[in-house]
């Protein structure tokens, strides 16, 4: 077999694999995947913030400070961090199961259809997806509800930290909040987009009321 044929076969297989992967993702999102993904992202940030808190506490302990100031509490406690990690693991298992079920459905449809051409293959994948009117809108609404629920659980500060795009800035902001260094907090918040600054101001105003 010539290299040209081998290349054509490889490219055809790649196109077909991408079609299946896209269909699996679409089915997954329809079936609660959008909600799962947003929850995992939120819990992952909460876990990262918990890690920042433990690092800050370790640095203080190295200097001989082994107790917190009166009224001080970490943004995410040890027990909360453990809870969020367990929830993220459970959601990850659920995500894997949903994706496996979606892939099995697609592959079963392909086995039944036995497509010969690329056009038949694409049509069989599309048919396996079926039609579920309003499925995307429902999935989006479920994801928004799930995000609101997790935000309420982790608290407004951690929820907003999840929206800080750059990891280093997120870490700096979390540590500044942990230390109560409001001058540093203000400086870091001003680095963020105007929309984030408005949300931050609203959240802090709500926390004080």
C-alpha positions, 0 to 999 in steps of 0.5 A, spaced: 500 500 500 502 506 498 504 512 502 498 516 499 493 511 500 495 510 508 495 517 509 488 517 506 486 512 510 488 515 516 485 522 514 478 518 513 479 515 520 481 521 523 475 525 520 470 519 522 473 519 529 472 527 530 464 526 528 463 520 533 467 524 538 463 531 537 456 526 537 458 523 544 459 530 547 453 533 544 449 527 547 453 528 553 451 535 554 444 534 553 443 529 558 446 533 564 453 534 562 453 541 561 450 541 569 456 536 571 461 540 567 459 547 570 459 544 577 466 540 576 469 547 574 466 550 580 468 545 585 475 545 582 476 552 583 474 551 591 479 545 591 484 550 589 482 555 593 483 550 599 490 549 597 492 556 597 489 557 604 493 551 607 499 553 603 498 560 607 497 557 614 503 553 613 507 559 611 505 562 618 506 556 622 513 556 619 514 563 622 511 560 629 504 562 628 500 556 629 493 559 631 488 564 627 486 571 629 480 572 633 474 571 628 478 569 622 476 563 618 479 561 612 476 562 605 475 554 604 476 550 611 479 543 611 473 539 611 470 544 606 476 542 601 475 535 603 467 535 601 468 539 595 474 534 593 469 528 594 463 531 590 468 533 584 470 525 584 463 523 584 461 528 578 467 526 575 465 518 575 458 521 573 461 524 567 465 518 565 458 514 565 454 518 561 460 519 556 460 512 555 453 511 555 453 516 549 459 513 545 455 506 546 449 509 543 453 512 537 457 506 536 451 501 536 447 505 531 454 505 526 454 497 527 447 497 525 447 502 519 454 499 516 455 505 512 460 505 506 461 512 504 463 518 508 457 521 507 453 515 509 457 515 516 456 522 517 448 521 516 448 515 521 452 519 526 447 524 525 441 519 525 444 516 532 443 523 535 436 523 534 432 530 535 430 532 542 427 539 541 429 544 546 434 539 549 440 545 548 436 550 552 434 545 557 441 543 558 443 550 559 438 552 564 440 546 568 447 548 568 445 555 570 441 552 576 447 548 578 452 553 577 447 558 582 447 552 587 454 551 587 456 558 588 451 559 594 455 553 597 462 555 596 460 562 598 460 569 594 468 570 594 470 563 592 464 563 586 467 570 584 475 567 584 472 562 579 471 567 574 479 570 575 482 567 568 489 567 570 491 562 575 496 566 578 492 572 579 486 567 582 492 565 587 494 572 589 487 574 590 485 568 594 491 569 599 490 577 600 483 575 602 485 570 606 490 575 610 485 580 610 489 585 606 484 589 603 489 594 599 492 588 595 485 585 594 482 592 591 489 592 587 488 585 584 480 586 583 482 593 579 486 588 574 480 584 572 475 586 567 469 591 568 464 586 568 468 582 574 469 589 578 461 590 578 460 583 580 465 583 586 462 590 588 455 587 588 457 581 592 461 585 597 455 590 598 451 584 599 455 581 604 455 587 608 448 588 608 
